[in-house]
Amino acid sequence: MSPELEIFRRSPTGKPKSKHPLVFVHGAYTGAWCWNEHFLTWFADRGFETVAFSLRGHGGSGGRELRSLASIDDYVEDLEEVVETLGKKPVLIGHSMGGYVIQKYLERHSAEAAVLMASIPPEGLIASNAMMAMAQPDLFFHMFWLQAIGPHTLLRERLGRAMLSPDIAEDEGMIYFGRLETESQRAITDMMGANPIFLTKDEAPAMLVMGARDDEIIQSELIHHTAKRYGADYALIDDIHHAMMLDKNWEKVAETILEWLQVKLVSQQRSKGNKTAA
């Protein structure tokens, strides 16, 4: 039996712009709270139903005592459970590990569209970890210790600079950092090659792959690689770090997603209308 999941929902204000709800999937070490800071209300104010949930063992969801045993397939099951409550085909938006979970979900399910933000690529973490170890060995070891001991004070300065811009890392960043938690070791092993992605370009929905140009954790080269693999639209955002939904220029990220959704959802609706007319 799946644990009870923490779910945040916002209804659209004003006239809804889309019948497709936006479902946000968080990354490793965090919870649904990261979307609740800005994105849920921002998109609801622009006419979208928005939903974010904490994966099992994270945030306010159940299963914390077994978190270290949770697999990527378990996280996909959590996403399946949330989508089933909607009764509508969703737009899936995932950050980092959340993007990996969405890719696994799409192997067996459809979605109206998908947005991968600073997402782990389909081949997993090996390339990003190798690039980090060579270019930022101090960050590589701090990430190792985050998994080993959690958000210890000794890790805040370096990890804060990787996650957030310097001018907010000392303010909101310290609050955010304190809310981090260790990730499932099994899920990390899955992303190191034990549970690879088999989603193909032909199976993928309309997709936007976006990242931070100077991301030290999921490097821009890997963002471009993921977009190329899926034939997806591609965007790199300047002046922002890995935690794209929390950093100072988060609204630039949200606006990029909104502009893309407006074009894609309208064009897809027209396409469906033309097929119906034919």
Wavefront OBJ file of the C-alpha trace (Angstrom):
o trace
v 0.000 0.000 0.000
v 1.337 3.401 -0.994
v 1.896 5.948 1.789
v -0.363 8.973 2.071
v 0.990 11.834 -0.022
v 1.146 15.524 0.841
v -0.585 17.421 -1.980
v -0.903 21.166 -2.584
v -3.565 22.396 -5.022
v -4.520 25.801 -6.401
v -7.620 26.477 -8.476
v -7.296 28.900 -11.389
v -8.380 32.453 -10.695
v -10.462 34.099 -13.380
v -11.225 32.292 -16.627
v -9.212 29.035 -16.953
v -6.704 29.143 -19.809
v -6.380 25.388 -20.124
v -8.300 22.250 -19.196
v -4.992 20.535 -18.530
v -3.742 20.865 -14.921
v -0.079 21.520 -14.237
v 1.466 18.803 -12.050
v 4.811 19.708 -10.473
v 7.320 17.020 -9.418
v 10.121 18.086 -7.072
v 13.740 16.950 -7.121
v 15.990 15.108 -4.682
v 16.424 16.271 -1.070
v 13.339 18.488 -1.101
v 9.514 18.371 -1.166
v 6.409 19.969 -2.644
v 7.101 23.093 -0.586
v 9.632 24.220 -3.229
v 6.775 24.737 -5.724
v 4.475 26.209 -3.092
v 6.763 29.211 -2.579
v 6.054 30.817 -5.962
v 4.984 28.602 -8.852
v 1.629 27.203 -7.724
v 0.016 30.578 -7.072
v 1.749 32.305 -10.011
v 0.377 29.821 -12.546
v -3.032 29.641 -10.841
v -3.269 33.426 -11.162
v -2.736 32.942 -14.899
v -5.577 30.501 -15.325
v -4.116 27.073 -14.599
v -5.105 24.444 -12.073
v -1.854 23.637 -10.274
v -0.895 20.592 -8.238
v 2.326 19.749 -6.393
v 2.948 16.740 -4.187
v 5.731 15.424 -1.998
v 7.146 12.076 -3.056
v 6.917 9.335 -0.438
v 9.300 9.954 2.447
v 9.621 13.657 1.577
v 8.009 16.799 2.959
v 4.747 15.964 4.675
v 4.171 12.648 2.888
v 4.159 9.306 4.665
v 6.844 6.683 4.326
v 9.704 8.565 5.953
v 10.834 5.497 7.896
v 11.349 3.633 4.602
v 12.613 6.536 2.515
v 16.060 5.022 1.946
v 14.398 2.038 0.246
v 12.199 4.032 -2.145
v 12.970 3.450 -5.816
v 12.403 5.621 -8.866
v 9.585 3.231 -9.780
v 8.014 3.973 -6.377
v 8.180 7.682 -7.176
v 6.550 7.007 -10.550
v 3.779 5.196 -8.659
v 3.286 8.331 -6.532
v 2.945 10.432 -9.683
v 0.479 7.922 -11.128
v -1.625 8.173 -7.968
v -1.778 11.971 -8.165
v -2.609 12.037 -11.885
v -5.431 9.526 -11.363
v -7.145 11.993 -9.002
v -7.347 14.638 -11.727
v -9.474 12.929 -14.372
v -7.673 14.995 -17.017
v -4.496 14.617 -19.022
v -1.861 16.754 -17.237
v 1.051 18.914 -18.183
v 3.979 17.509 -16.182
v 6.689 19.836 -14.870
v 9.670 18.293 -13.090
v 12.869 19.626 -11.593
v 16.145 17.666 -11.437
v 15.247 14.189 -10.116
v 11.605 15.096 -10.732
v 12.410 15.352 -14.421
v 13.837 11.839 -14.311
v 10.657 10.577 -12.628
v 8.566 12.196 -15.372
v 10.645 10.541 -18.092
v 10.086 7.147 -16.444
v 6.357 7.891 -16.114
v 6.143 8.719 -19.825
v 7.492 5.295 -20.753
v 4.043 3.894 -19.919
v 1.701 6.898 -19.804
v 0.804 9.901 -21.909
v 0.706 13.577 -20.989
v -0.460 16.679 -22.773
v 3.021 18.173 -22.504
v 6.100 18.011 -20.301
v 8.633 20.527 -19.011
v 11.976 19.279 -17.689
v 13.748 21.878 -15.528
v 17.460 21.286 -14.815
v 16.533 17.647 -15.246
v 18.729 14.609 -14.796
v 19.254 13.345 -18.356
v 17.875 10.007 -19.565
v 21.267 8.340 -19.092
v 21.251 9.292 -15.427
v 23.763 10.932 -13.113
v 27.052 9.452 -14.285
v 27.949 12.212 -16.751
v 26.877 15.102 -14.508
v 28.737 13.650 -11.527
v 31.896 13.116 -13.592
v 31.770 16.678 -14.917
v 31.209 18.014 -11.402
v 34.047 15.955 -9.932
v 36.473 17.340 -12.526
v 35.347 20.978 -12.615
v 34.029 21.505 -9.044
v 35.510 18.776 -6.827
v 34.573 20.704 -3.678
v 30.911 20.727 -4.725
v 31.091 17.037 -5.617
v 32.228 16.160 -2.088
v 29.675 18.494 -0.503
v 26.911 16.709 -2.424
v 28.259 13.413 -1.102
v 28.120 14.713 2.474
v 24.619 16.130 1.977
v 23.463 12.592 1.259
v 25.473 11.202 4.180
v 24.571 13.654 6.945
v 21.819 15.902 5.638
v 21.838 19.739 5.589
v 24.650 20.277 8.085
v 25.764 23.869 8.717
v 29.235 23.093 7.339
v 27.726 22.407 3.907
v 25.578 25.492 3.585
v 27.996 27.957 2.016
v 29.140 25.832 -0.939
v 25.835 24.122 -1.609
v 24.056 27.447 -1.234
v 26.178 28.916 -4.040
v 25.331 25.978 -6.290
v 21.605 26.155 -5.600
v 20.936 29.901 -5.414
v 22.310 33.280 -6.436
v 24.654 34.878 -3.871
v 22.373 37.803 -3.037
v 19.600 35.547 -1.736
v 21.648 32.562 -0.581
v 22.252 34.274 2.756
v 18.594 35.164 3.261
v 15.876 32.867 1.935
v 18.562 30.380 0.987
v 19.369 29.586 4.579
v 15.696 28.840 5.245
v 15.454 26.655 2.159
v 18.668 24.818 2.985
v 17.394 23.906 6.421
v 14.401 22.187 4.829
v 16.498 19.803 2.752
v 16.655 16.127 3.716
v 18.632 13.089 2.640
v 17.479 11.254 -0.480
v 16.690 7.583 -0.956
v 19.946 5.774 -1.661
v 18.049 3.291 -3.804
v 16.645 6.093 -5.962
v 20.151 7.512 -6.407
v 21.400 4.057 -7.419
v 18.556 3.833 -9.948
v 19.698 7.139 -11.449
v 23.295 5.921 -11.602
v 22.303 3.333 -14.188
v 20.264 0.718 -12.346
v 16.968 1.986 -13.806
v 17.688 3.747 -17.120
v 15.202 5.667 -19.261
v 13.828 3.934 -22.358
v 11.503 6.739 -23.507
v 11.989 7.465 -27.216
v 11.590 10.636 -29.230
v 8.491 9.251 -30.934
v 6.848 8.370 -27.601
v 7.552 11.697 -25.890
v 4.851 14.403 -25.770
v 5.484 18.022 -26.679
v 8.399 18.880 -24.414
v 10.391 21.871 -23.210
v 13.820 21.089 -21.772
v 15.243 24.030 -19.864
v 18.155 24.705 -17.574
v 20.343 27.320 -15.936
v 23.203 28.348 -18.184
v 25.773 28.206 -15.374
v 24.303 25.268 -13.420
v 27.089 23.395 -11.632
v 24.901 20.367 -10.838
v 23.102 19.601 -14.113
v 25.362 21.238 -16.652
v 24.048 23.070 -19.714
v 25.675 20.545 -22.057
v 23.440 17.855 -20.585
v 20.341 20.042 -20.944
v 21.103 20.390 -24.647
v 21.723 16.642 -24.924
v 18.351 15.805 -23.347
v 16.517 18.213 -25.631
v 18.233 16.747 -28.683
v 17.360 13.188 -27.677
v 13.649 13.992 -27.487
v 13.519 16.534 -30.305
v 12.285 18.957 -27.663
v 12.246 22.730 -27.462
v 15.215 24.060 -25.526
v 15.860 27.048 -23.278
v 18.757 28.174 -21.093
v 18.061 30.850 -18.502
v 20.758 33.359 -17.539
v 21.474 34.670 -14.032
v 19.931 31.744 -12.177
v 21.232 28.673 -10.381
v 20.082 25.067 -10.016
v 17.050 25.740 -7.773
v 15.253 27.451 -10.634
v 11.855 27.694 -8.916
v 13.314 29.431 -5.839
v 16.165 31.612 -7.107
v 15.878 35.370 -7.572
v 14.961 35.120 -11.275
v 12.368 32.372 -10.787
v 9.767 34.516 -12.536
v 11.839 34.505 -15.721
v 11.647 30.707 -15.601
v 7.883 30.778 -15.025
v 7.355 33.241 -17.881
v 9.387 31.056 -20.247
v 7.224 28.053 -19.343
v 4.006 30.072 -19.694
v 4.931 31.419 -23.127
v 5.823 27.915 -24.312
v 2.609 26.425 -22.920
v 0.455 29.069 -24.546
v 1.932 28.275 -27.953
v 1.968 24.484 -27.564
v -1.434 23.998 -25.998
v -3.141 26.286 -28.489
v -1.439 24.616 -31.462
v -2.295 21.149 -30.164
v -5.925 22.148 -29.628
v -6.113 23.459 -33.196
v -4.576 20.240 -34.481
v -7.145 18.148 -32.626
v -9.919 20.386 -33.943
v -8.721 19.959 -37.517
v -8.649 16.165 -37.128
v -12.192 16.222 -35.744
v -13.408 18.366 -38.636
v -11.793 16.034 -41.147
l 1 2 3 4 5 6 7 8 9 10 11 12 13 14 15 16 17 18 19 20 21 22 23 24 25 26 27 28 29 30 31 32 33 34 35 36 37 38 39 40 41 42 43 44 45 46 47 48 49 50 51 52 53 54 55 56 57 58 59 60 61 62 63 64 65 66 67 68 69 70 71 72 73 74 75 76 77 78 79 80 81 82 83 84 85 86 87 88 89 90 91 92 93 94 95 96 97 98 99 100 101 102 103 104 105 106 107 108 109 110 111 112 113 114 115 116 117 118 119 120 121 122 123 124 125 126 127 128 129 130 131 132 133 134 135 136 137 138 139 140 141 142 143 144 145 146 147 148 149 150 151 152 153 154 155 156 157 158 159 160 161 162 163 164 165 166 167 168 169 170 171 172 173 174 175 176 177 178 179 180 181 182 183 184 185 186 187 188 189 190 191 192 193 194 195 196 197 198 199 200 201 202 203 204 205 206 207 208 209 210 211 212 213 214 215 216 217 218 219 220 221 222 223 224 225 226 227 228 229 230 231 232 233 234 235 236 237 238 239 240 241 242 243 244 245 246 247 248 249 250 251 252 253 254 255 256 257 258 259 260 261 262 263 264 265 266 267 268 269 270 271 272 273 274 275 276 277 278
